[in-house]
Amino acid sequence: MKERFYKRDVISILEFNREDLEYLFDVCDKALRYIDKKLYLLKDKVISLAFFEPSTRTRFSFEVAAKKLGADVISFTSEEASSISKGENLADTIRMLDSYSDLIVIRHRLEGVAKYAAEIAEKPVINAGDGKQHHPTQAMIDLYTVRKLFDTI
């Protein structure tokens, strides 16, 4: 089962079936036992947080999780903080992040940008919200909470 998740993009919650989610939630349950410890499962890995629009909770959640797992994090928190503000196109920014990173987490105000990034990047892309379209990690957190409260999803 875990092989299905290796280097997999996370663009939409609709890409995951119930079995996938149950597996991920079981992994979360196990990981929570170590929440107060720093693990080094992602030692020597670099995670890029490309947040083209403001986000506090989502960005901090990804950053803290990455650091607790031992990853290095590089990030920017707005379009103005990237070379896009100087005229670089989005595809070139994604290629640059791809060359530095083992994983790209992207949030953008425009729908479809995460899918576009996944088509360009060789490394996995996680959608941290693209417009009003998808925010799969938030949907996963909501479903995980439902499971914890009601023992089912």
C-alpha positions in Angstrom: 0.0 0.0 0.0 2.7 2.5 0.9 4.2 2.2 -2.5 1.1 3.9 -3.9 2.2 7.1 -2.0 5.9 7.1 -2.9 6.6 10.3 -4.9 2.9 10.9 -5.4 1.5 14.4 -6.1 -1.4 15.5 -3.8 -3.5 17.8 -5.9 -7.1 17.0 -5.1 -8.9 15.0 -2.3 -10.8 13.3 -5.2 -7.6 11.4 -6.1 -7.9 9.4 -2.8 -10.3 6.5 -2.2 -11.5 5.4 1.3 -8.7 2.8 1.5 -6.1 5.4 0.8 -7.4 7.7 3.5 -7.8 4.9 6.1 -4.1 3.9 5.4 -2.9 7.6 5.8 -5.0 8.0 8.9 -3.5 4.9 10.4 0.0 6.3 9.7 -1.1 9.6 11.4 -2.2 7.7 14.4 1.2 6.0 14.7 3.0 9.3 14.1 1.1 11.1 16.8 2.8 8.9 19.4 6.0 10.8 18.6 4.6 14.3 18.3 6.8 15.7 21.0 10.0 14.2 19.5 12.1 15.4 16.6 12.4 12.5 14.1 14.9 12.4 11.3 12.8 10.6 8.7 13.4 13.4 6.2 17.1 14.1 7.1 19.0 15.5 4.1 15.7 16.3 2.3 14.6 19.8 1.2 11.0 20.9 1.2 10.0 24.1 -0.7 7.1 26.0 0.6 5.9 28.2 -2.3 3.1 30.3 -0.9 2.1 32.8 -3.5 -0.7 34.1 -1.3 -1.0 34.7 2.5 -1.5 31.7 4.7 -0.6 31.4 8.3 -1.9 28.1 9.6 -1.3 26.0 6.5 2.2 27.3 6.0 3.2 26.9 9.6 1.7 23.4 9.7 3.8 22.3 6.8 6.9 24.0 8.0 6.7 22.6 11.6 5.9 19.1 10.3 8.9 19.2 7.9 11.3 20.4 10.6 10.0 17.9 13.2 10.8 15.2 10.6 14.3 16.6 10.1 13.9 18.2 6.7 15.4 21.6 5.6 12.8 24.1 4.5 13.1 26.9 1.9 10.2 29.2 1.4 8.7 32.4 0.2 5.4 33.8 1.4 4.1 35.9 -1.4 4.4 36.5 -5.1 6.3 39.7 -4.3 8.9 37.7 -2.4 9.7 35.6 -5.5 11.3 36.4 -8.8 7.8 36.5 -10.4 7.7 40.0 -9.1 10.6 40.7 -11.4 9.0 39.1 -14.5 10.0 35.4 -14.1 7.2 33.2 -15.3 5.6 30.6 -13.1 6.9 27.6 -15.0 10.5 28.8 -14.5 9.9 29.4 -10.8 8.5 25.8 -10.5 11.5 24.4 -12.4 13.9 26.3 -10.1 12.1 25.0 -7.0 12.1 21.5 -8.5 15.9 21.7 -8.9 16.5 22.6 -5.3 13.8 20.4 -3.6 12.7 16.9 -2.8 9.1 18.1 -2.4 7.2 21.2 -3.4 4.3 22.5 -1.4 2.4 25.2 -3.3 -0.4 27.6 -2.5 -1.8 30.0 -5.1 -4.8 32.2 -5.6 -5.5 30.8 -9.0 -7.3 27.5 -9.5 -5.3 24.8 -11.3 -1.8 26.1 -10.4 -0.9 23.1 -8.3 -1.9 20.7 -11.1 0.2 22.8 -13.5 3.1 22.7 -11.1 2.8 18.9 -10.9 2.9 18.6 -14.7 6.2 20.6 -14.8 8.0 19.4 -11.7 9.7 16.0 -11.5 9.5 16.0 -7.7 6.2 15.5 -5.9 3.9 18.5 -5.5 1.4 19.0 -2.6 -1.5 21.4 -3.2 -1.8 23.7 -0.1 -4.7 25.5 -1.7 -5.4 26.8 -5.2 -8.1 29.4 -5.3 -11.5 28.1 -4.4 -10.9 24.8 -6.1 -8.9 22.4 -4.0 -7.3 22.2 -0.6 -6.7 18.5 -0.2 -4.7 18.6 3.0 -7.4 20.6 4.8 -10.0 18.1 3.6 -7.8 15.3 4.9 -7.5 16.9 8.3 -11.2 17.4 8.4 -11.9 13.7 7.5 -9.3 12.6 10.0 -11.0 14.7 12.7 -14.4 13.0 11.8 -12.7 9.6 12.1 -11.3 10.4 15.5 -14.7 11.7 16.7 -17.0 9.0 15.2 -14.6 6.1 14.5 -15.4 6.1 10.8 -15.3 8.3 7.7 
